[in-house]
Amino acid sequence: MMGKQLKFLPAFLLGLLCGGVVVGLALRSDERGGETGGEEVIPRVVERQPSSTPEKTLVSSAELTDLESSSGRKSKVEGMNDAELHGTIEAILRDADPFKGFNYKQKSILRDILAEMADRDFDGALNWMDANLSGAMRAYGYEQVLEKHFGEDKPRETLDLYESRGFEPDRVASLAGSLLLSAKELNNEDAVYLMQKSFREGRSSSGSHFKVADGFDYAAFAEAAIQLKLQDEKHKMGFTHFPTNLFEDWTKEDPHGAMEFYNKYYLADDAVELSFNGIEDLAKGYLATASHQDALAWTTEIIANPEIRLSERSELISFLTDPDNRSLHLLNEVGSAITDRDQAVEFSELALRSSLGQTNPSISEALALFPDGESRLANLEKMAQSRYRAEKLRERSAHLFEDLAGLGHSDAEIQRIAAALEQGK
């Protein structure tokens, strides 16, 4: 522990001797318990005042374990004085695994303590972390404090403050992506800024919904994101986080613009795509708002479009066969509108495969899509050769045989499928 403390001593003393400055955030006086308020929360420069080593009340390992397992930990932390807060952090640093670092419970306690310190004295909490933490733990502390206090309302200022403290580019990119998804009522300028900052070497790691302000320009955001992808000629870059509801929400606002974007970039010879956003997301948005006639025309056009990849058609058909989406009636009408036999067989096979993966025990709709009995039987026999699909068909055998009889198949043809399923065990 002494070694860790000595490691930070030169930088800390240098700051004291030089009267260095650090960037902080000016809080409204009413948030700090003052009588006046109403000032905007803005970045500012604050002087780091020389201070003595903070008073600490060291916590035993047993007390720390009790705090880790306590269901009322937050209230206990709120009841600690400053010396107890500092002492608890020292105990966490003392008990951390020297090779594996901090476990989940230790991080949770540290998050609560740092948040409490920042509630009492925001600039003081940042200065304390600069003087007493380093590396990944200092970065983690900053992320927890900044995101909690300002991330939702001032994500750009939060990121700029974090970056100004000299953290590694990968951590800056990760926080940028996190802020993109956690901020409230994002405007276009901030959304594009955070998205661009989150673009770094490596694959896109995770996604979730983002929350945008009224009048948000989805096209401008998507175009800015795709341009970053196009500039990455070696395909080594990715977003640390990306909104999964971009296409869905965009299509609800402007279906024509969203589809135009999709056709331009996703269907190009050198196709480029945005993570977590595909044809299924367009369908979710468009089918939720379109009239039945428009929905039928749009879905039929997509299914029949030779430029649409098989994987994309499969994704769309899987969405249509999901009973939760209540689009089975649309699936039947699209199947009836396909006049080319080969396309109709492919469409029916994809629908049947997707139906087998759903919780709905009935596959009647998918079976009825096949243009003729022989193509239906041939596909069932082919699926019986797959152990997984054969098992799914056997689970539905009672319904399956009834459906086949209802579609006009003879007893001999039904026995043919039953034998194929037995061989597939």
Protein Blocks (a to p, Z undefined) as FASTA:
>chain_A
ZZmmmmmmmmmmmmmmnopacddddddfklnopabehiacdddddddddddddddddddf
klmmmmmmpmklmmmmmmpcfklmmmmmmmmmmmpcfklopafklmmmmmmmmmmmmmmo
mmlmmmmmmmmggcjllmmmmmmmmmmmmmmmmmmlmmmmmmmnopafklmmmmmmmmmm
mpghiafklmmmmmmmmgccdddfbdcdddddehiafklmmmmmmmmmmmmmnopaccfb
dcfklmmmmmmmmmmlmmmmmmmmmmmmklcddehiafklmmmmmmmmmcfklmmmmmmm
mmmmmklcfklmmmmmmmmmpmklopmmmmmmmmmmpmblklmmmmmmmmmmmmmmpmbl
bfklmmmmpmbfklmmmmmmmmmmpmklmmmmmmmmmmmmmmmmmnopafklmmmmmmmm
mmmZZ
